[in-house]
Every structure is written in C-alpha cells, then in structure tokens.
Amino acid sequence: MTTTPLRKDAARNWDRIVAVARALVDEGTPLQLNDVARRAGLGVGTVYRHFATPEALLETVATPCLEALAAHGERALADTDPWRALEVFLTRTVEAQVTDASLAPVTAAPADALPRTTELKQSLWSAGHALLGRAREAGAVRPDVTSADLVPLMCGIAYAVHVHGGPDADRADTARRYLATLLGGLRAVPPKA
C-alpha cells in the first residue's frame, strides 16, 4: 500500500502523538484522544486527523512490537528443529507480552481498527499454528495440544506475571520461568534431566 508522505510538520505531530500515546500506555493510562492532544500540546482536531479512534492509535503504538514478533515468527519457521523453533517463538512472544503494555489489549481485541494490525495478528497466529503443527508432527509435543490452546496458555502466563511478577525488571525472567514450566507440560516426552 502506498501512502503520500506527510509534510514535515504533520510528521512531527504524528511522532509526538505516538510518543505521548506510548508513554500513556506504558504508565497504564487508557488512551483518550482528547487527553493525548492535551499532553502532546496539539489541537484535538490534529490528533483526530491522524487517528480516528483510540483503538487506531493503540494499534499504531503496538505495531513495532507486532512487526518484530511477526519477523521472529518467520525466522522461527526457518529453524530445522521443530521443538526449538516453537520454544524460541513462544519465549519471544511471552517476553513481548510482559514488556510491551500495548500488546495484550491489541491482540485480545475482537476487531481491529487498522488493516495492518489484522495482517500482523494473522501472521503471528499462522506462525504459531505452523510451529506447533511441526512440533506435534515431529513427536515433540503432546498430540492433544492444539493451536487454539496456545493463546489462552500464553495469556495465562502474561496475566500471572502481571499479577505476581514483581518489579518490571524481573517480569521477563519470571515469564521465561513460567513458560519453561508450561513447555515442560507440552512436551510429548519430557527432556532428560
């Protein structure tokens, strides 16, 4: 999709809006476009010209993380070891869930405001589905585990880390520890100690 480049002042305003939104998301404040405009020192109309809804702005904030995860999914699909590929993909995914506050609400939303979000979410789901399928076919994952199981399991880990993970600096380590426990339960044959 080609888009007309923004004028320099419009590009600066877009960057400012997204930076303010990122800061609000990181501090746990729900996005309201009027509040974003006030904090960015811009008129409300300027914010609405760039982002018609708070959901569109939130998805824009989440896009870099979604793009990085989608790229990681593509790299994982190229890994010849099915178990390692699944493990590394799920590790990166859960790390992103606990370090980027924009990811959970965007991935949990029943509808997307931006076509790019839909595309990235589909890419992630497809990668997870393919990686789990390969691991199952290789006999590395229990046969009763389905792709539909992965999302709630990963969300459960992210939620547990959010509630019990401690300081932000410790959350990724806690998530990896919880994921290691989950992965142990997914394996068809537990690894030798």
C-alpha positions as CSV (number, residue, x, y, z in Angstrom):
1,M,0.0,0.0,0.0
2,T,1.4,3.4,-1.0
3,T,0.8,6.4,1.1
4,T,1.6,10.1,0.5
5,P,4.4,11.1,2.7
6,L,3.4,13.5,5.5
7,R,4.6,17.1,5.4
8,K,7.4,17.7,7.9
9,D,5.1,19.4,10.5
10,A,2.5,16.7,10.1
11,A,5.1,14.0,10.5
12,R,6.4,15.8,13.7
13,N,2.8,15.9,15.0
14,W,2.3,12.2,14.2
15,D,5.5,11.3,16.0
16,R,4.6,13.4,19.0
17,I,1.1,11.9,19.2
18,V,2.5,8.3,19.1
19,A,5.2,9.2,21.7
20,V,2.6,10.6,24.1
21,A,0.4,7.6,23.5
22,R,3.3,5.2,24.1
23,A,4.0,6.9,27.4
24,L,0.4,6.8,28.5
25,V,0.1,3.1,27.6
26,D,3.4,2.3,29.5
27,E,2.0,4.0,32.6
28,G,-1.2,2.1,32.3
29,T,-3.4,5.1,31.4
30,P,-6.2,4.3,28.9
31,L,-5.9,6.2,25.7
32,Q,-8.3,9.1,25.2
33,L,-7.7,11.2,22.1
34,N,-8.5,14.5,23.9
35,D,-6.0,13.6,26.7
36,V,-3.4,12.7,24.1
37,A,-3.9,16.0,22.3
38,R,-3.6,18.0,25.6
39,R,-0.4,16.2,26.7
40,A,1.1,16.5,23.2
41,G,0.3,20.2,23.1
42,L,-1.7,19.8,20.0
43,G,-5.3,20.6,19.0
44,V,-7.8,17.8,19.2
45,G,-8.5,18.1,15.5
46,T,-4.9,17.4,14.7
47,V,-5.0,14.1,16.7
48,Y,-8.3,13.1,15.1
49,R,-6.9,13.7,11.6
50,H,-4.1,11.2,12.3
51,F,-6.1,8.7,14.4
52,A,-9.8,8.4,14.1
53,T,-10.2,6.3,17.2
54,P,-8.2,5.5,20.4
55,E,-8.0,1.9,19.1
56,A,-6.3,3.0,15.9
57,L,-3.7,4.9,18.0
58,L,-3.2,2.0,20.3
59,E,-2.7,-0.3,17.4
60,T,-0.1,2.1,16.0
61,V,1.7,2.1,19.3
62,A,1.7,-1.8,19.2
63,T,2.8,-2.1,15.6
64,P,6.6,-2.1,16.1
65,C,6.2,-5.0,18.6
66,L,3.8,-6.9,16.3
67,E,6.2,-6.4,13.4
68,A,9.1,-7.7,15.4
69,L,7.1,-10.7,16.5
70,A,5.9,-11.4,13.0
71,A,9.5,-11.3,11.7
72,H,10.6,-13.5,14.5
73,G,7.9,-16.0,13.6
74,E,9.2,-16.1,10.0
75,R,12.7,-16.8,11.3
76,A,11.4,-19.5,13.7
77,L,9.7,-21.2,10.7
78,A,13.1,-21.5,9.1
79,D,14.6,-23.3,12.1
80,T,15.0,-27.0,11.3
81,D,14.5,-28.1,14.9
82,P,10.7,-28.1,15.4
83,W,10.8,-28.0,19.3
84,R,13.5,-25.3,19.4
85,A,11.6,-23.2,16.9
86,L,8.4,-23.4,18.9
87,E,10.1,-22.8,22.2
88,V,12.0,-19.7,20.9
89,F,8.9,-18.3,19.3
90,L,6.8,-18.7,22.4
91,T,9.6,-17.3,24.6
92,R,9.8,-14.1,22.4
93,T,6.0,-13.9,22.4
94,V,5.7,-14.1,26.2
95,E,8.6,-11.7,26.7
96,A,6.8,-9.2,24.4
97,Q,3.5,-9.7,26.3
98,V,5.1,-8.7,29.6
99,T,7.3,-5.9,28.4
100,D,5.0,-4.1,26.0
101,A,1.8,-2.9,27.6
102,S,0.2,-2.2,24.2
103,L,0.4,-5.8,23.0
104,A,-2.2,-7.5,25.2
105,P,-5.1,-5.2,24.5
106,V,-4.4,-5.1,20.8
107,T,-4.1,-8.9,20.4
108,A,-7.1,-9.5,22.6
109,A,-9.4,-7.1,20.7
110,P,-12.2,-8.8,18.9
111,A,-11.8,-6.4,15.9
112,D,-9.0,-4.3,14.5
113,A,-9.1,-0.6,13.6
114,L,-6.2,-0.9,11.1
115,P,-5.7,-3.4,8.3
116,R,-2.0,-3.7,9.2
117,T,-2.9,-4.9,12.7
118,T,-5.1,-7.6,11.2
119,E,-2.3,-8.7,8.8
120,L,0.3,-8.8,11.6
121,K,-2.0,-10.7,14.0
122,Q,-2.8,-13.2,11.3
123,S,0.9,-13.7,10.6
124,L,1.5,-14.4,14.3
125,W,-1.4,-16.9,14.5
126,S,-0.2,-18.6,11.3
127,A,3.4,-18.9,12.6
128,G,2.2,-20.3,16.0
129,H,-0.1,-22.7,14.2
130,A,2.6,-23.9,11.9
131,L,5.3,-24.2,14.6
132,L,3.0,-26.2,16.9
133,G,2.0,-28.4,14.0
134,R,5.6,-29.1,13.0
135,A,6.5,-29.9,16.7
136,R,3.5,-32.2,17.0
137,E,4.3,-34.0,13.8
138,A,7.9,-34.5,15.0
139,G,6.5,-36.1,18.1
140,A,8.0,-33.3,20.3
141,V,4.6,-32.0,21.5
142,R,1.7,-33.9,23.1
143,P,-0.8,-34.8,20.4
144,D,-3.8,-33.3,22.3
145,V,-2.4,-29.8,22.3
146,T,-4.0,-27.6,19.6
147,S,-3.3,-24.2,18.3
148,A,-6.4,-22.9,20.0
149,D,-4.7,-23.9,23.3
150,L,-1.7,-21.7,22.8
151,V,-3.3,-18.3,23.0
152,P,-5.1,-18.8,26.4
153,L,-2.0,-20.5,27.8
154,M,0.3,-17.6,26.8
155,C,-2.3,-15.1,28.0
156,G,-2.4,-17.0,31.3
157,I,1.4,-16.7,31.7
158,A,1.2,-13.0,30.9
159,Y,-1.6,-12.4,33.4
160,A,0.2,-14.4,36.1
161,V,3.4,-12.3,35.5
162,H,1.3,-9.1,35.6
163,V,-0.2,-10.1,39.0
164,H,2.8,-11.9,40.6
165,G,5.8,-10.9,38.5
166,G,7.3,-8.3,40.8
167,P,9.1,-5.3,39.6
168,D,9.2,-4.5,35.8
169,A,12.9,-5.5,35.7
170,D,12.0,-9.0,36.9
171,R,9.0,-9.7,34.7
172,A,10.7,-11.1,31.6
173,D,12.7,-13.5,33.8
174,T,9.5,-14.6,35.6
175,A,7.7,-15.0,32.3
176,R,10.5,-17.2,31.0
177,R,10.4,-19.3,34.2
178,Y,6.6,-19.8,33.9
179,L,6.9,-20.6,30.2
180,A,9.6,-23.2,30.9
181,T,7.1,-24.9,33.2
182,L,4.4,-24.7,30.6
183,L,6.7,-26.1,27.9
184,G,7.6,-29.0,30.1
185,G,4.0,-29.9,30.2
186,L,3.6,-29.6,26.5
187,R,6.4,-31.9,25.6
188,A,5.4,-35.4,24.5
189,V,8.5,-36.8,26.2
190,P,10.0,-34.7,28.9
191,P,13.7,-33.9,28.4
192,K,16.2,-36.0,30.3
193,A,17.4,-34.2,33.4
